[in-house]
Amino acid sequence: MFSKLFWRSRTNIVRREPTFGTNCRNQVQRLQREAQVYYFVFKHPRAPWYAKVVAACSAGYVFSPIQLIPSYIPVIGFLDDFLALFVGAKLLQRIIPVDVLTECRQLADAAEMRRKEEIRSMAAVASSVVIVAVWLLAAVGASILMARYIPHQRMR
């Protein structure tokens, strides 16, 4: 009896939909991962030359100062960059061999795990604490020197 009541109460839990911020964060992380995959594809020896050309052209268009629609136009400029990346990514998915793409995805996953481990390492934390401490000491020292050597004028 008690287990039935408990089971019913568990099924009535309302789950929240992901918010806009978490959805955007997931999309950005996915885009970063895909960019890293295509970087590994670009460096892979078995990737066809035309796939490397497509990757270089789509990235080159985004970083080029000369574009069809300038990026400083609020919405349309960024949509044009997004379209170039989207078309390039879809084309690359079709022309890259499946085994090369899976191997590069595994390399990207391994690189992401290494990066997360490096961030969490004790040496990284200790070095950031030391850097912050040095900057704080420099700021306090500069403030003391400025207070000591700037002449104080009295109000009349």
KOLPA-279906 format. One line per field, with one value per atom (N, C-alpha, C, O, CB): atom name; residue in one letter; chain; x, y, z; residue number from 1. Coordinates in steps of 0.2 Angstrom, whole numbers. Each point is the difference from the previous one (the first is absolute). Glycine has a CB too. Example, Ala and Ser with C-alpha at 12.3 -4.5 7.8 and 13.67 -1.06 7.14 Angstrom:
KOLPA-279906
atomo [N	CA	C	O	CB	N	CA	C	O	CB]
residuo [A	A	A	A	A	S	S	S	S	S]
cadena [A	A	A	A	A	A	A	A	A	A]
east [66	-4	4	5	-14	7	4	-4	3	3]
north [-28	6	6	-1	-5	11	6	5	6	-9]
up [39	0	0	3	3	-10	1	3	1	-11]
num [1	1	1	1	1	2	2	2	2	2]
***
This chain:
KOLPA-279906
atomo [N	CA	C	O	CB	N	CA	C	O	CB	N	CA	C	O	CB	N	CA	C	O	CB	N	CA	C	O	CB	N	CA	C	O	CB	N	CA	C	O	CB	N	CA	C	O	CB	N	CA	C	O	CB	N	CA	C	O	CB	N	CA	C	O	CB	N	CA	C	O	CB	N	CA	C	O	CB	N	CA	C	O	CB	N	CA	C	O	CB	N	CA	C	O	CB	N	CA	C	O	CB	N	CA	C	O	CB	N	CA	C	O	CB	N	CA	C	O	CB	N	CA	C	O	CB	N	CA	C	O	CB	N	CA	C	O	CB	N	CA	C	O	CB	N	CA	C	O	CB	N	CA	C	O	CB	N	CA	C	O	CB	N	CA	C	O	CB	N	CA	C	O	CB	N	CA	C	O	CB	N	CA	C	O	CB	N	CA	C	O	CB	N	CA	C	O	CB	N	CA	C	O	CB	N	CA	C	O	CB	N	CA	C	O	CB	N	CA	C	O	CB	N	CA	C	O	CB	N	CA	C	O	CB	N	CA	C	O	CB	N	CA	C	O	CB	N	CA	C	O	CB	N	CA	C	O	CB	N	CA	C	O	CB	N	CA	C	O	CB	N	CA	C	O	CB	N	CA	C	O	CB	N	CA	C	O	CB	N	CA	C	O	CB	N	CA	C	O	CB	N	CA	C	O	CB	N	CA	C	O	CB	N	CA	C	O	CB	N	CA	C	O	CB	N	CA	C	O	CB	N	CA	C	O	CB	N	CA	C	O	CB	N	CA	C	O	CB	N	CA	C	O	CB	N	CA	C	O	CB	N	CA	C	O	CB	N	CA	C	O	CB	N	CA	C	O	CB	N	CA	C	O	CB	N	CA	C	O	CB	N	CA	C	O	CB	N	CA	C	O	CB	N	CA	C	O	CB	N	CA	C	O	CB	N	CA	C	O	CB	N	CA	C	O	CB	N	CA	C	O	CB	N	CA	C	O	CB	N	CA	C	O	CB	N	CA	C	O	CB	N	CA	C	O	CB	N	CA	C	O	CB	N	CA	C	O	CB	N	CA	C	O	CB	N	CA	C	O	CB	N	CA	C	O	CB	N	CA	C	O	CB	N	CA	C	O	CB	N	CA	C	O	CB	N	CA	C	O	CB	N	CA	C	O	CB	N	CA	C	O	CB	N	CA	C	O	CB	N	CA	C	O	CB	N	CA	C	O	CB	N	CA	C	O	CB	N	CA	C	O	CB	N	CA	C	O	CB	N	CA	C	O	CB	N	CA	C	O	CB	N	CA	C	O	CB	N	CA	C	O	CB	N	CA	C	O	CB	N	CA	C	O	CB	N	CA	C	O	CB	N	CA	C	O	CB	N	CA	C	O	CB	N	CA	C	O	CB	N	CA	C	O	CB	N	CA	C	O	CB	N	CA	C	O	CB	N	CA	C	O	CB	N	CA	C	O	CB	N	CA	C	O	CB	N	CA	C	O	CB	N	CA	C	O	CB	N	CA	C	O	CB	N	CA	C	O	CB	N	CA	C	O	CB	N	CA	C	O	CB	N	CA	C	O	CB	N	CA	C	O	CB	N	CA	C	O	CB	N	CA	C	O	CB	N	CA	C	O	CB	N	CA	C	O	CB	N	CA	C	O	CB	N	CA	C	O	CB	N	CA	C	O	CB	N	CA	C	O	CB	N	CA	C	O	CB	N	CA	C	O	CB	N	CA	C	O	CB	N	CA	C	O	CB	N	CA	C	O	CB	N	CA	C	O	CB	N	CA	C	O	CB	N	CA	C	O	CB	N	CA	C	O	CB	N	CA	C	O	CB	N	CA	C	O	CB	N	CA	C	O	CB	N	CA	C	O	CB	N	CA	C	O	CB	N	CA	C	O	CB	N	CA	C	O	CB	N	CA	C	O	CB	N	CA	C	O	CB	N	CA	C	O	CB	N	CA	C	O	CB	N	CA	C	O	CB	N	CA	C	O	CB	N	CA	C	O	CB	N	CA	C	O	CB	N	CA	C	O	CB	N	CA	C	O	CB	N	CA	C	O	CB	N	CA	C	O	CB	N	CA	C	O	CB	N	CA	C	O	CB	N	CA	C	O	CB]
residuo [M	M	M	M	M	F	F	F	F	F	S	S	S	S	S	K	K	K	K	K	L	L	L	L	L	F	F	F	F	F	W	W	W	W	W	R	R	R	R	R	S	S	S	S	S	R	R	R	R	R	T	T	T	T	T	N	N	N	N	N	I	I	I	I	I	V	V	V	V	V	R	R	R	R	R	R	R	R	R	R	E	E	E	E	E	P	P	P	P	P	T	T	T	T	T	F	F	F	F	F	G	G	G	G	G	T	T	T	T	T	N	N	N	N	N	C	C	C	C	C	R	R	R	R	R	N	N	N	N	N	Q	Q	Q	Q	Q	V	V	V	V	V	Q	Q	Q	Q	Q	R	R	R	R	R	L	L	L	L	L	Q	Q	Q	Q	Q	R	R	R	R	R	E	E	E	E	E	A	A	A	A	A	Q	Q	Q	Q	Q	V	V	V	V	V	Y	Y	Y	Y	Y	Y	Y	Y	Y	Y	F	F	F	F	F	V	V	V	V	V	F	F	F	F	F	K	K	K	K	K	H	H	H	H	H	P	P	P	P	P	R	R	R	R	R	A	A	A	A	A	P	P	P	P	P	W	W	W	W	W	Y	Y	Y	Y	Y	A	A	A	A	A	K	K	K	K	K	V	V	V	V	V	V	V	V	V	V	A	A	A	A	A	A	A	A	A	A	C	C	C	C	C	S	S	S	S	S	A	A	A	A	A	G	G	G	G	G	Y	Y	Y	Y	Y	V	V	V	V	V	F	F	F	F	F	S	S	S	S	S	P	P	P	P	P	I	I	I	I	I	Q	Q	Q	Q	Q	L	L	L	L	L	I	I	I	I	I	P	P	P	P	P	S	S	S	S	S	Y	Y	Y	Y	Y	I	I	I	I	I	P	P	P	P	P	V	V	V	V	V	I	I	I	I	I	G	G	G	G	G	F	F	F	F	F	L	L	L	L	L	D	D	D	D	D	D	D	D	D	D	F	F	F	F	F	L	L	L	L	L	A	A	A	A	A	L	L	L	L	L	F	F	F	F	F	V	V	V	V	V	G	G	G	G	G	A	A	A	A	A	K	K	K	K	K	L	L	L	L	L	L	L	L	L	L	Q	Q	Q	Q	Q	R	R	R	R	R	I	I	I	I	I	I	I	I	I	I	P	P	P	P	P	V	V	V	V	V	D	D	D	D	D	V	V	V	V	V	L	L	L	L	L	T	T	T	T	T	E	E	E	E	E	C	C	C	C	C	R	R	R	R	R	Q	Q	Q	Q	Q	L	L	L	L	L	A	A	A	A	A	D	D	D	D	D	A	A	A	A	A	A	A	A	A	A	E	E	E	E	E	M	M	M	M	M	R	R	R	R	R	R	R	R	R	R	K	K	K	K	K	E	E	E	E	E	E	E	E	E	E	I	I	I	I	I	R	R	R	R	R	S	S	S	S	S	M	M	M	M	M	A	A	A	A	A	A	A	A	A	A	V	V	V	V	V	A	A	A	A	A	S	S	S	S	S	S	S	S	S	S	V	V	V	V	V	V	V	V	V	V	I	I	I	I	I	V	V	V	V	V	A	A	A	A	A	V	V	V	V	V	W	W	W	W	W	L	L	L	L	L	L	L	L	L	L	A	A	A	A	A	A	A	A	A	A	V	V	V	V	V	G	G	G	G	G	A	A	A	A	A	S	S	S	S	S	I	I	I	I	I	L	L	L	L	L	M	M	M	M	M	A	A	A	A	A	R	R	R	R	R	Y	Y	Y	Y	Y	I	I	I	I	I	P	P	P	P	P	H	H	H	H	H	Q	Q	Q	Q	Q	R	R	R	R	R	M	M	M	M	M	R	R	R	R	R]
cadena [A	A	A	A	A	A	A	A	A	A	A	A	A	A	A	A	A	A	A	A	A	A	A	A	A	A	A	A	A	A	A	A	A	A	A	A	A	A	A	A	A	A	A	A	A	A	A	A	A	A	A	A	A	A	A	A	A	A	A	A	A	A	A	A	A	A	A	A	A	A	A	A	A	A	A	A	A	A	A	A	A	A	A	A	A	A	A	A	A	A	A	A	A	A	A	A	A	A	A	A	A	A	A	A	A	A	A	A	A	A	A	A	A	A	A	A	A	A	A	A	A	A	A	A	A	A	A	A	A	A	A	A	A	A	A	A	A	A	A	A	A	A	A	A	A	A	A	A	A	A	A	A	A	A	A	A	A	A	A	A	A	A	A	A	A	A	A	A	A	A	A	A	A	A	A	A	A	A	A	A	A	A	A	A	A	A	A	A	A	A	A	A	A	A	A	A	A	A	A	A	A	A	A	A	A	A	A	A	A	A	A	A	A	A	A	A	A	A	A	A	A	A	A	A	A	A	A	A	A	A	A	A	A	A	A	A	A	A	A	A	A	A	A	A	A	A	A	A	A	A	A	A	A	A	A	A	A	A	A	A	A	A	A	A	A	A	A	A	A	A	A	A	A	A	A	A	A	A	A	A	A	A	A	A	A	A	A	A	A	A	A	A	A	A	A	A	A	A	A	A	A	A	A	A	A	A	A	A	A	A	A	A	A	A	A	A	A	A	A	A	A	A	A	A	A	A	A	A	A	A	A	A	A	A	A	A	A	A	A	A	A	A	A	A	A	A	A	A	A	A	A	A	A	A	A	A	A	A	A	A	A	A	A	A	A	A	A	A	A	A	A	A	A	A	A	A	A	A	A	A	A	A	A	A	A	A	A	A	A	A	A	A	A	A	A	A	A	A	A	A	A	A	A	A	A	A	A	A	A	A	A	A	A	A	A	A	A	A	A	A	A	A	A	A	A	A	A	A	A	A	A	A	A	A	A	A	A	A	A	A	A	A	A	A	A	A	A	A	A	A	A	A	A	A	A	A	A	A	A	A	A	A	A	A	A	A	A	A	A	A	A	A	A	A	A	A	A	A	A	A	A	A	A	A	A	A	A	A	A	A	A	A	A	A	A	A	A	A	A	A	A	A	A	A	A	A	A	A	A	A	A	A	A	A	A	A	A	A	A	A	A	A	A	A	A	A	A	A	A	A	A	A	A	A	A	A	A	A	A	A	A	A	A	A	A	A	A	A	A	A	A	A	A	A	A	A	A	A	A	A	A	A	A	A	A	A	A	A	A	A	A	A	A	A	A	A	A	A	A	A	A	A	A	A	A	A	A	A	A	A	A	A	A	A	A	A	A	A	A	A	A	A	A	A	A	A	A	A	A	A	A	A	A	A	A	A	A	A	A	A	A	A	A	A	A	A	A	A	A	A	A	A	A	A	A	A	A	A	A	A	A	A	A	A	A	A	A	A	A	A	A	A	A	A	A	A	A	A	A	A	A	A	A	A	A	A	A	A	A	A	A	A	A	A	A	A	A	A	A	A	A	A	A	A	A	A	A	A	A	A	A	A	A	A	A	A	A	A	A	A	A	A	A	A	A	A	A	A	A	A	A	A	A	A	A	A	A	A	A	A	A	A	A	A	A	A	A	A	A	A	A	A	A	A	A	A	A	A	A	A	A	A	A	A	A	A	A	A	A	A	A	A	A	A	A	A	A	A	A	A	A	A	A	A	A	A	A	A	A	A	A	A	A	A	A	A	A	A	A	A]
east [4	-4	4	-1	-8	14	5	4	1	-1	2	4	-4	2	5	-14	-4	-1	0	-6	5	-1	7	-1	-8	14	7	1	2	2	-6	1	-5	3	0	-9	-4	2	0	-9	12	2	7	1	-6	8	6	-2	4	3	-12	-2	-3	-1	-1	-1	-3	5	-2	-8	16	5	0	0	7	-7	0	7	4	-16	14	6	0	-4	7	2	1	3	5	-4	-3	3	7	0	-12	17	6	-1	-4	10	-3	-1	4	4	-6	1	3	8	3	-13	12	7	3	6	-8	-1	3	0	5	-8	-2	-1	6	3	-16	14	5	7	4	-11	8	6	2	5	-6	-4	1	1	4	-12	5	1	7	4	-16	14	7	5	5	-9	3	5	0	5	-7	-4	0	4	3	-14	10	3	8	4	-14	12	7	3	5	-6	-3	2	1	5	-10	0	0	6	3	-16	14	6	6	5	-11	7	6	0	6	-6	-5	0	2	4	-14	8	2	7	3	-15	14	8	4	5	-8	1	3	-1	5	-7	-4	-1	5	3	-15	13	4	8	3	-11	10	6	1	6	-4	-7	0	3	-2	-8	14	3	-4	1	10	-16	-5	-6	-4	8	-4	-6	2	5	-8	-2	1	2	-2	-7	12	3	-6	0	10	-16	-5	-4	-3	2	1	-3	4	-2	-2	11	4	-1	0	9	-10	-2	-6	-1	7	-11	-7	1	-3	-3	10	1	3	-2	2	5	4	-4	1	10	-15	-4	-5	-1	3	-6	-5	3	-3	-4	12	3	3	0	3	0	3	-5	1	8	-15	-5	-2	-2	-2	3	-2	5	-2	-4	13	5	2	4	0	-6	2	-3	-6	7	3	-3	-5	-3	14	-10	-4	-6	2	8	-16	-6	-5	-1	4	-8	-6	-4	-2	2	-2	-4	5	2	-13	13	4	-3	-6	11	0	-2	-3	-3	11	-7	-2	-7	-3	14	-14	-8	-3	2	-1	-5	-2	-2	3	-7	-1	-2	2	3	-13	9	2	7	2	-11	14	7	2	4	-2	-5	2	-4	3	-1	-8	-3	4	0	-11	14	4	6	2	-6	7	6	-3	4	2	-11	-3	-2	2	-6	2	-2	6	0	-10	15	7	2	3	0	-3	3	-5	2	3	-12	-4	0	0	-8	9	0	7	0	-7	12	7	0	2	3	-9	0	-4	2	-1	-7	-4	4	-1	-9	13	4	6	1	-4	6	6	-3	3	3	-12	-2	-2	0	-5	3	-1	6	0	-11	16	6	6	4	-7	3	5	-2	-6	9	2	-2	-2	3	5	-12	-3	5	0	-11	16	5	4	3	-3	2	4	-4	3	3	-12	-4	-1	1	-7	5	-1	7	0	-9	15	6	2	2	2	-6	1	-5	2	2	-10	-4	3	-1	-9	13	3	6	1	-5	8	5	-2	3	3	-12	-2	-3	1	-4	0	-2	5	0	-10	16	6	3	2	0	-2	3	-4	3	2	-12	-4	1	0	-8	9	1	7	0	-7	12	6	0	3	3	-10	-1	-3	2	-2	-5	-4	4	0	-10	15	4	5	2	-4	5	5	-3	3	3	-12	-3	-1	1	-7	4	-1	6	0	-11	17	6	2	-2	6	-1	2	5	0	-2	7	4	-3	2	6	-13	-4	-3	0	-2	-1	-3	5	-1	-8	14	6	3	1	1	-1	3	-5	2	5	-14	-5	0	0	-6	7	0	6	0	-6	12	6	-1	3	4	-9	-1	-5	2	1	-8	-5	3	0	-9	13	4	5	0	-2	6	5	-4	3	5	-13	-4	-3	1	-3	0	-3	5	-1	-8	15	6	2	2	1	-3	3	-5	2	3	-12	-5	0	0	-7	8	1	6	0	-7	12	7	-1	3	3	-9	0	-5	1	1	-7	-5	4	-1	-9	14	4	5	0	-2	5	5	-3	2	5	-13	-3	-3	0	-3	0	-2	6	-2	-8	15	6	3	2	0	-1	3	-4	3	5	-14	-5	-1	-2	-4	8	-1	-8	-4	15	-12	-7	-1	4	-4	-5	-2	-6	-5	9	-3	-6	-5	2	6	-14	-6	0	1	-7	5	-1	-7	-1	11]
north [-6	6	6	5	-11	6	6	1	6	-7	-4	0	3	4	-13	7	3	7	4	-15	14	7	3	6	-8	0	3	0	5	-9	-2	0	5	3	-15	13	5	7	4	-12	9	7	1	6	-6	-5	1	2	3	-11	5	1	6	3	-15	16	6	6	6	-11	4	5	4	-3	-4	13	5	1	3	2	-6	1	7	1	-14	17	6	-1	-4	10	-2	0	4	5	-6	-1	4	7	2	-12	15	7	2	-4	6	4	3	0	-2	9	-6	1	-7	-1	11	-15	-7	-3	-3	2	3	-3	4	-4	2	8	4	-3	-1	11	-11	-3	-6	-2	8	-11	-6	0	-3	-2	10	1	2	-2	5	2	3	-6	0	12	-16	-5	-5	-3	4	-3	-4	3	-4	-1	11	4	0	-1	8	-6	-1	-7	0	9	-14	-7	-1	-3	0	5	-1	4	-3	1	8	3	-3	0	11	-14	-4	-6	-2	6	-7	-6	1	-3	-1	10	2	2	0	4	-1	1	-6	0	10	-15	-7	-3	-3	1	3	-2	3	-3	1	9	4	-3	1	9	-12	-3	-7	-3	12	-12	-8	-1	3	-5	-3	-2	-3	0	-1	-3	-3	4	-2	-8	16	5	2	2	2	-4	2	7	4	-13	11	7	5	5	-10	3	4	1	6	-10	0	1	5	5	-16	11	5	7	5	-14	9	6	3	6	-10	0	3	2	6	-14	5	2	7	4	-16	12	7	5	6	-12	5	5	3	6	-11	0	2	4	5	-15	8	4	6	5	-15	10	6	6	5	-12	5	4	4	6	-13	3	3	5	5	-15	9	4	5	4	-13	9	5	7	0	-10	15	7	2	4	-1	-7	1	-5	-6	12	-4	-5	3	6	-10	0	2	5	5	-16	9	4	1	-4	0	11	1	-2	0	10	-12	-2	5	-2	-7	15	6	1	4	1	-7	0	-5	-6	10	-1	-4	-7	-4	15	-13	-7	-3	-6	9	0	-3	-2	-5	11	-2	-1	-7	-3	16	-14	-6	-6	-6	13	-6	-6	-2	-6	10	0	-1	-5	-4	15	-9	-4	-7	-5	16	-11	-6	-5	-6	12	-3	-4	-3	-5	13	-4	-2	-6	-5	16	-11	-5	-6	-6	14	-7	-5	-4	-6	12	-3	-3	-4	-6	15	-6	-3	-6	-6	17	-11	-6	-6	-5	13	-6	-5	-3	-6	12	-2	-3	-4	-6	16	-8	-4	-7	-5	15	-10	-6	-5	-6	12	-4	-4	-3	-5	11	-2	-1	-4	-3	13	-9	-3	-8	-1	12	-15	-7	-2	4	-7	-1	-1	-3	3	-6	-1	-2	6	0	-12	16	6	4	3	-3	1	5	-3	4	0	-11	-3	1	1	-9	7	0	7	1	-10	14	7	2	4	-1	-6	1	-3	4	-4	-5	-3	4	1	-13	14	5	6	3	-7	7	6	-1	4	0	-10	-2	-1	3	-8	2	-1	7	1	-12	15	7	4	4	-4	-1	4	-3	4	-2	-8	-3	2	2	-12	10	3	7	2	-10	12	7	1	4	-1	-7	0	-2	3	-5	-3	-2	5	1	-13	15	6	5	3	-6	5	6	-2	5	-2	-9	-2	-2	-1	-3	4	-2	5	6	-12	3	4	6	5	-15	8	5	6	6	-15	8	5	5	6	-13	4	3	4	6	-14	5	4	5	6	-16	9	6	6	5	-14	7	6	4	6	-13	3	4	4	6	-15	7	3	7	5	-16	10	6	5	6	-14	6	5	3	6	-13	3	3	6	5	-16	9	5	6	6	-15	8	6	4	7	-13	3	4	4	5	-14	5	4	6	5	-16	10	5	6	6	-14	7	5	4	6	-13	3	3	4	6	-15	7	3	7	5	-16	10	6	5	6	-12	4	5	3	6	-13	4	3	5	5	-16	9	5	6	5	-15	9	6	4	6	-12	3	4	4	5	-14	6	3	6	5	-16	10	5	5	5	-14	8	5	6	-2	-7	15	5	1	0	6	-6	1	8	4	-15	13	7	1	-4	6	3	1	5	4	-5	0	4	6	0	-10	16	6	2	5	-1]
up [0	0	0	-4	10	-1	0	-6	-3	15	-15	-6	-6	-5	9	-4	-6	1	-5	4	7	1	-2	-3	12	-7	-1	-8	-3	14	-14	-8	-3	-5	6	1	-3	1	-4	6	4	1	-4	-2	14	-14	-4	-7	-4	11	-9	-7	-2	-5	5	6	-1	0	0	5	-5	0	-6	-6	14	-8	-6	-2	4	-1	-9	-2	-4	-4	3	3	-4	-6	-1	12	-16	-7	1	4	-10	2	0	-2	-4	2	6	-1	-7	-2	15	-15	-6	1	-4	2	8	2	0	-3	10	-5	0	-7	-2	14	-15	-7	-5	-4	6	-1	-4	2	-4	4	7	2	-3	-2	13	-11	-3	-8	-2	11	-12	-7	-1	-5	3	6	-1	1	-3	7	1	2	-6	-2	14	-15	-6	-6	-3	7	-5	-5	1	-5	3	8	2	-2	-2	11	-7	-1	-7	-3	14	-15	-7	-4	-4	5	2	-3	1	-4	6	4	2	-5	-2	14	-13	-4	-7	-3	9	-9	-7	0	-5	3	8	0	-1	-3	11	-4	-1	-6	-3	15	-16	-6	-5	-5	7	-1	-4	0	-5	6	5	1	-2	0	9	-10	-1	-7	-4	12	-8	-6	-5	-6	12	-4	-4	-3	-3	9	-3	-2	-8	-1	13	-16	-7	0	4	-8	-1	-1	-1	3	-8	2	-1	6	1	-12	16	7	3	4	-3	-1	3	-3	3	-1	-9	-3	2	1	-11	11	2	7	2	-9	12	7	0	3	1	-8	-1	-2	2	-4	-4	-3	5	0	-11	14	5	6	2	-6	7	5	-2	3	3	-12	-3	-2	1	-5	2	-1	6	0	-9	15	6	3	2	0	-3	2	-5	2	6	-14	-5	2	2	-11	7	1	-5	0	6	-12	-6	0	-1	-6	8	0	-4	-2	13	-13	-4	4	-3	-4	13	4	6	4	-8	6	5	7	1	-8	11	7	5	4	-6	0	5	-1	4	-4	-6	0	5	0	-13	17	6	-1	3	1	-8	0	-6	0	7	-13	-6	-1	-3	-2	8	-1	4	-3	2	7	4	-4	1	10	-13	-4	-6	-1	5	-7	-6	2	-3	-3	12	3	2	-1	4	0	3	-6	0	10	-15	-6	-4	-2	1	1	-3	4	-2	-2	11	4	0	0	8	-8	0	-7	0	7	-12	-7	0	-3	-3	8	0	5	-2	0	7	5	-3	0	10	-13	-3	-6	-1	5	-8	-6	3	-3	-4	12	2	3	-1	4	0	3	-6	1	9	-16	-5	-4	-2	1	1	-4	3	-3	-4	14	4	1	2	4	-7	1	8	4	-13	10	6	5	6	-11	3	5	2	6	-11	1	1	5	5	-16	10	4	7	5	-15	11	6	4	6	-10	1	3	2	6	-13	3	2	6	4	-16	12	6	6	6	-13	7	6	2	6	-10	-1	2	3	5	-14	7	3	7	4	-16	13	7	4	6	-11	3	4	2	5	-10	0	1	5	4	-16	12	4	7	5	-14	10	7	3	6	-10	-1	3	2	5	-13	4	2	6	4	-16	14	6	6	5	-11	5	5	1	6	-9	-2	1	4	4	-14	9	3	8	4	-15	12	7	4	6	-10	1	3	6	0	-11	16	5	-2	3	5	-12	-3	-3	1	-2	-2	-4	6	-1	-9	15	5	4	1	0	1	3	-4	3	3	-12	-4	-1	0	-6	6	-1	7	0	-8	14	6	1	2	3	-8	1	-5	2	1	-9	-4	3	-1	-9	12	3	6	1	-4	7	6	-2	3	3	-11	-3	-2	1	-4	-1	-3	6	0	-10	15	6	4	2	-1	0	3	-4	3	2	-12	-4	0	0	-7	7	1	6	1	-8	13	6	1	2	3	-8	1	-5	3	-1	-7	-5	4	-1	-9	13	4	5	1	-4	7	6	-3	3	4	-12	-3	-3	1	-4	0	-2	5	0	-10	15	6	4	2	-1	-1	3	-4	3	3	-12	-4	-4	-2	1	1	-3	6	5	-13	6	5	2	-4	0	11	2	0	4	3	-10	0	5	0	-12	16	5	-3	-4	14	-8	-2	4	6	-10	1	3	2	3	-8]
num [1	1	1	1	1	2	2	2	2	2	3	3	3	3	3	4	4	4	4	4	5	5	5	5	5	6	6	6	6	6	7	7	7	7	7	8	8	8	8	8	9	9	9	9	9	10	10	10	10	10	11	11	11	11	11	12	12	12	12	12	13	13	13	13	13	14	14	14	14	14	15	15	15	15	15	16	16	16	16	16	17	17	17	17	17	18	18	18	18	18	19	19	19	19	19	20	20	20	20	20	21	21	21	21	21	22	22	22	22	22	23	23	23	23	23	24	24	24	24	24	25	25	25	25	25	26	26	26	26	26	27	27	27	27	27	28	28	28	28	28	29	29	29	29	29	30	30	30	30	30	31	31	31	31	31	32	32	32	32	32	33	33	33	33	33	34	34	34	34	34	35	35	35	35	35	36	36	36	36	36	37	37	37	37	37	38	38	38	38	38	39	39	39	39	39	40	40	40	40	40	41	41	41	41	41	42	42	42	42	42	43	43	43	43	43	44	44	44	44	44	45	45	45	45	45	46	46	46	46	46	47	47	47	47	47	48	48	48	48	48	49	49	49	49	49	50	50	50	50	50	51	51	51	51	51	52	52	52	52	52	53	53	53	53	53	54	54	54	54	54	55	55	55	55	55	56	56	56	56	56	57	57	57	57	57	58	58	58	58	58	59	59	59	59	59	60	60	60	60	60	61	61	61	61	61	62	62	62	62	62	63	63	63	63	63	64	64	64	64	64	65	65	65	65	65	66	66	66	66	66	67	67	67	67	67	68	68	68	68	68	69	69	69	69	69	70	70	70	70	70	71	71	71	71	71	72	72	72	72	72	73	73	73	73	73	74	74	74	74	74	75	75	75	75	75	76	76	76	76	76	77	77	77	77	77	78	78	78	78	78	79	79	79	79	79	80	80	80	80	80	81	81	81	81	81	82	82	82	82	82	83	83	83	83	83	84	84	84	84	84	85	85	85	85	85	86	86	86	86	86	87	87	87	87	87	88	88	88	88	88	89	89	89	89	89	90	90	90	90	90	91	91	91	91	91	92	92	92	92	92	93	93	93	93	93	94	94	94	94	94	95	95	95	95	95	96	96	96	96	96	97	97	97	97	97	98	98	98	98	98	99	99	99	99	99	100	100	100	100	100	101	101	101	101	101	102	102	102	102	102	103	103	103	103	103	104	104	104	104	104	105	105	105	105	105	106	106	106	106	106	107	107	107	107	107	108	108	108	108	108	109	109	109	109	109	110	110	110	110	110	111	111	111	111	111	112	112	112	112	112	113	113	113	113	113	114	114	114	114	114	115	115	115	115	115	116	116	116	116	116	117	117	117	117	117	118	118	118	118	118	119	119	119	119	119	120	120	120	120	120	121	121	121	121	121	122	122	122	122	122	123	123	123	123	123	124	124	124	124	124	125	125	125	125	125	126	126	126	126	126	127	127	127	127	127	128	128	128	128	128	129	129	129	129	129	130	130	130	130	130	131	131	131	131	131	132	132	132	132	132	133	133	133	133	133	134	134	134	134	134	135	135	135	135	135	136	136	136	136	136	137	137	137	137	137	138	138	138	138	138	139	139	139	139	139	140	140	140	140	140	141	141	141	141	141	142	142	142	142	142	143	143	143	143	143	144	144	144	144	144	145	145	145	145	145	146	146	146	146	146	147	147	147	147	147	148	148	148	148	148	149	149	149	149	149	150	150	150	150	150	151	151	151	151	151	152	152	152	152	152	153	153	153	153	153	154	154	154	154	154	155	155	155	155	155	156	156	156	156	156]
***
